[in-house]
Amino acid sequence: MIGRTARAGRGGTRRRSGAGPVLATWTTLALSCALPAAASAEALPEALAKAYQTNPQLNAERARQRATDENVPQALAGYRPQIVASLSAGLQSVRNLLPDNTIQTGNLKPWIIGVTVTQSLFNGFRTANGVRAAELQVQSGREALRNVGQGVLLDAVTAYTNVLANQSLVEAQRSNVAFLRETLAVTQRRLNAGDVTPTDTAQAEARLNRGLADLNAAEVALAVSQATYAQVIGNAPSQLRPAEAVDRYLPKSREDAMTMAIRQHPAVMAASFDVDVASTNIRIAEGTLLPSATIQGSASKSRNNDPTLGTFAEDQASIVANVTAPIYDGGQAAAQTRQAKEITAQSRLVLDQVRNQARTAAVSAWVANEGAKITVSASESEVKAATVALQGVQREAAGGQRTTVDVLNSQADLIQAKARLIGAQRDRVIASYTLLSAIGHLDVKTLNLNTPDYLPEVHYHQVRDAWHGLRTPSGQ
C-alpha cells in the first residue's frame, strides 16, 4: 500500500532535467538521508497512520463520541420498568393507656421490606422522541469526529512537509555557507596577489556572515518543526522520505469540488443532523402538554415483635394505574416549546452558514492547489536560470569581466530561488491535502493507510441495548 502511494506520488511533481545537481530539493535530500538507514526511513503514509492511531486530540474526540453514544441507552430507559427495593428497620418505644387506666409499655423493633415496579405506558411520545434525538446526536457526533480526524491528518501532513522543507533549507544554507567560504578564500588570495581591493574581501566576509545567520535561522526553524512533528505524530522524525501530492484523489473541476464540499464535508453533515436534533426537541417540549399514564405494582412485608400492642405482621400487594393530564403549569411548557422552535431556526441558519463556509473553503483550496502547481514550475525554471547565471558570472569573473560582488549577488539570487522552490514544493503537497480535506475525503479509507479505521458504530452497538453493567466495553 505504501509502496503504491510512493510510486504514484513520484510522478505528481515534474522536474526539469536541465536543473542538474543544483536542485538540492526534497527528493535529493530525502534520498541522501534515507540511504544510510533505509530500514528506519518513514514515509508520509506511515506518519499519517501513526497520527491517526496515537494523536491525543483525536483520541479525546473518540472518547467524547463514546460518551455521546450513552445518550441512546439513557433515552431507551424510558421504555423499561423502574424497580426500587426498600428496607427499613428501627427501635420504637411505646406507652399505651388502656381503657381500664392501666399502662402498657414496650420497646418494639419493627421492620418493613418492599419492592415497587413502575412502568410508563404513555408520556406524550417524549421517550420515542428522546431516543430519536439521542440517535441524531450520535450521527452528528460521528461527523464531528470525522472532521477532527481530517484536521489531525492535515496537521500531520503540514508537520511532515515542514520538516522536509526545513531540512532542505538547512542543506541549501550549508551549501551556501561553503560556497561563501570558498569565495572569501579565493578573494583573499587575489587580494594578496593584488588582483582585488580590500573592499572585495569585506564584501565576501559580510556575505559569509549573513549566510551563517541564515543557516542558524534555518536550523532553528528545523528544530521547531521537529518538535511540532513529535507533538502531532507522536514520535520524533527520523529519516523522512519525499512527500508527494494526492492529485489522483482530487476532483477534476472547481464546480465538482464545491458540490462535494457542500454535500459530503463532515461539518456540513454534522450541522444537518443538528437541525434534525433541534426539530425533534420541539416535539419533546410539546409532549409535556400531553397526558401521561403509568402503572405501578408494589409488594411489602412488615413485622413487629410485640403482638399485644397491635398487628404482629402485615403483608401487602397492590397494582395501581395512574393517568395525569396537565392543565396549567404557569407557562413553562409553552416557553420551552417556543425556545425549541427558535433553536431550530438558529440551527438552520447555522447550516446555511456552514455550507457557505464549506463552499468558500473548497474554492480557496482549489485555487491554491492550482496556483501551487504553477509556482513549482516557475520556481524550477528560476533555479535553473539562476544556476546558469551563476556559472556564467563565475566564468566572467575569472576573466576579469565581473567583480566579486557580482558573483556574490548571483549566488544570493540562486539561494533565494532554491528557498522559494523548497517552499513551493511544500505548499504544493499541503495544498493538495487541503483540497482533499475541503471536500471531506481526507480519511484513512481514501488514502488507503496501513492502519485499521476507527469505527464508532462498534461501541454504539455495544452499549445501545445494554440493560446493566458499569464497565466500559472493550470495543473502542
Summary of the structure (lengths in Angstrom):
residues: 476
radius of gyration: 37.5
end to end distance: 24.9
largest distance: 144.3
contacts: 1466
relative contact order: 0.16
helix: 67%
strand: 13%
